[in-house]
Amino acid sequence: MPLPAPPPGAPSEPSPASRAATDVVRWSAFSCTLVPVVLVAHGTSVGGAVATALGLAAVTAACRALLRRSERLAGQAAAGAADGPSRGRHCRAAGGAHRGGGAGSGGGGRHGGRCTPLD
């Protein structure tokens, strides 16, 4: 039986970064089940193993949320790059737009109205 076609507009293949993030979450979920089993098998109390499983699950959930957020922000940045160049966070408007710069002031001040990368 053939597989159903993806809905229109849906990506046909996930990006390599998305696949890597999914793999990380899968392995960490696997470890959330495997580690407590190994701990109990080697003599740790069941309560200690359950506490370990809960801790690993919390870390996994936090990592998953951070990975999803970074994927979403990367997608927004890629979409924003297609819209055109941006001045970015630390670039100033040319022409002395701040602190009393009148017409023809040329930016002046500390940065002179140019964009420079920050270290």
WOSULSUL-V83529 format. One record per residue. N is the residue number from 1. PSI is psi in whole degrees, 0 to 359 (999 if undefined). OMEGA is omega in degrees with one decimal (999 if undefined). NEAR is the number of other ideal C-beta (glycine too) atoms within 12 Angstrom. Layout:
n->(N N)
psi->(PSI PSI)
omega->(OMEGA OMEGA)
near->(NEAR NEAR)
This chain:
n->(1 2 3 4 5 6 7 8 9 10 11 12 13 14 15 16 17 18 19 20 21 22 23 24 25 26 27 28 29 30 31 32 33 34 35 36 37 38 39 40 41 42 43 44 45 46 47 48 49 50 51 52 53 54 55 56 57 58 59 60 61 62 63 64 65 66 67 68 69 70 71 72 73 74 75 76 77 78 79 80 81 82 83 84 85 86 87 88 89 90 91 92 93 94 95 96 97 98 99 100 101 102 103 104 105 106 107 108 109 110 111 112 113 114 115 116 117 118 119)
psi->(129 153 147 150 145 153 153 140 350 141 137 322 135 153 157 323 321 320 319 318 319 320 320 316 321 315 322 325 322 318 331 333 324 317 312 325 315 320 315 321 331 15 2 150 155 322 319 322 322 318 319 317 319 321 316 322 322 316 319 316 319 317 320 316 318 321 317 319 317 324 318 316 324 321 320 322 321 321 323 328 330 336 336 172 148 151 338 182 324 14 147 154 141 157 18 52 344 158 50 17 113 186 134 16 343 21 305 202 201 322 346 19 15 158 127 142 149 144 999)
omega->(-177.6 177.9 177.9 -179.9 177.6 178.9 -179.8 179.7 179.3 178.6 -177.6 179.4 173.8 -179.8 177.6 178.4 179.1 177.3 179.8 178.6 178.4 177.8 178.9 -179.5 178.7 180.0 179.7 175.2 176.6 -179.8 177.9 177.6 -175.4 -175.7 178.4 177.7 179.0 178.9 179.1 -179.6 -178.7 170.1 177.0 179.6 179.8 178.2 177.2 178.9 178.3 177.8 177.2 179.3 178.5 177.1 177.6 178.5 178.4 178.2 178.6 179.5 178.9 178.8 178.9 179.1 178.9 177.6 178.4 -179.6 -179.3 175.9 -179.3 179.4 177.1 177.0 177.6 178.9 178.3 178.5 179.0 179.1 178.7 -179.3 -180.0 -178.0 178.5 178.0 -179.7 -173.2 -170.8 179.4 -178.8 176.0 178.7 173.4 174.6 -177.1 -177.7 171.7 170.6 178.2 -177.9 179.9 176.8 -179.0 175.7 178.2 176.9 174.6 -172.5 -173.5 176.9 174.3 -179.4 178.7 176.8 179.3 176.9 179.1 999)
near->(3 4 6 7 8 11 8 7 6 10 12 11 9 16 15 11 19 20 16 16 25 20 17 23 26 18 19 26 21 17 23 28 21 18 28 26 18 16 24 19 12 12 10 18 13 15 13 17 24 20 17 25 27 17 20 25 23 16 21 25 18 16 24 24 16 17 25 20 15 19 25 17 15 18 19 15 15 14 13 14 13 11 10 8 10 15 15 14 9 13 19 24 17 20 18 21 20 17 15 10 21 13 9 10 18 17 22 20 19 13 21 17 22 18 18 14 9 9 4)
